[in-house]
Amino acid sequence: MTLLQKRRAALGSLFFLAGICFASWASRIPDIQAKFELSESQLGTLLLGLPIGSLIALPLAGWLVHKFGSKLVIMISGLGYMMFLPLIGFSFSLWMLVPVIVTFGMIGNLMNISLNTQALAIEDMYGRSILASFHGLWSLAGFAGAGVGGIMIYLDVLPRIHYLFIAGIVLLIIIVSPRFLVKEQGAKGSGGLVLKKPDNLLLRIGGIAFLGMLSEGCMFDWSGVYFKKVVTIDANLASLGYVAFMGAMASGRFVADRLNNRFGRLMILRGSGVLIFSGLILSVVFPSAVPAVLGFLLVGLGVAAIIPVSYSIAGRSKQYSAGVALAMVSTISFFGFLVGPPLIGFIAEVSSLKASFVLIAVAGLGITLLTSIRMDVFDDAV
């Protein structure tokens, strides 16, 4: 392998690390709900901890990457994942669990900004679009994490033992990968804390990413609950919808770069919104196993390209450095994670999970709308 190929492989393993940590947490959410005897609305409130942690980290994330480089931030975040994922399983009360989840969310967003900044640097070295393939590895890790989670549930392995196993994988990746990463020098554009107004391009991309993250958050946090309570599938198969979604999202991201080069980023984003809408409506109108799985597959394909394409556009901002621009878009988009999970729970409490999923379907159409009006905003970035 050439040095450039080693850099790509090393960064890919770190995207895999981030994905498997998040999926390991998500795959055991029903167990956490049962352990603490939480209702849907209470679970939705608990799930606020992750996006709150992400939002707390956002003003610092872009600045840290701009000042110290993405490589150092990646290493620190990886070690944080290794420590705090097992602490979720070892939490013995909500008073302990909530701050651990908030910190877990902070670590996740530091990792998110630093990984994508590093990916843009390597993409520039390649001279062609490769960012979506890194996100594909994140999704593949999510698929693997969901599968491991299903096996752990089937074997009645406690979440804390499950999370310790994943922490061992994280440690191995952190030992091997960082020496091949790029150490950025002379970051271009404006830096500083992300407490400033984004330009029109970043506002538009942030809105698109917001709706994409709203849809992703719905799938991540509520797939298992939806299949268990609406599709009424066997408890041992409750993760089937989540696995279908993650598998489709991973597959879609591995082909997204080629599609971007052929059809253009905006066309891909428009089609993504239509797929999200179609998949969620299908799973609501026909809430049985086969159509629901098919619907979740469509949603996975729809979500696949939204975040990598949004980040790729934002990272080419002429006003801000890549790390700061990504942090700005993430600040907007992570409100999707902030609003989505509790909103699903609250609507389910007063109405039904089906009604919640219809709302998210409408968000998919919003993505198509935002990529179809006032096209001049994108002129310098796509």
Secondary structure, DSSP 8 states (H G I E B T S, - for coil): --HHHHHHHHHHHHHHHHHHHHHHHHHTHHHHHHHTT--HHHHHHHTTHHHHHHHHHHHHHHHHHHHH-HHHHHHHHHHHHHHHHHHHHH--SHHHHHHHHHHHHHHHHHHHHHHHHHHHHHHHHHTS--HHHHHHHHHHHHHHHHHHHHHHHHTT--HHHHHHHHHHHHHHHHHHSGGGS----S--SB-S-S-S---HHHHHHHHHHHHHHHHHHHHHHHHHHHHHHTS---GGGTTHHHHHHHHHHHHHHHHHHHHHHHH-HHHHHHHHHHHHHHHHHHHHHS-SHHHHHHHHHHHHHHHHTHHHHHHHHHTT-SSB-HHHHHHHHHHHHHHHHHHHHHHHHHHHHHS-HHHHHHHHHHHHHHHHHHTTS-GGGGTTT-
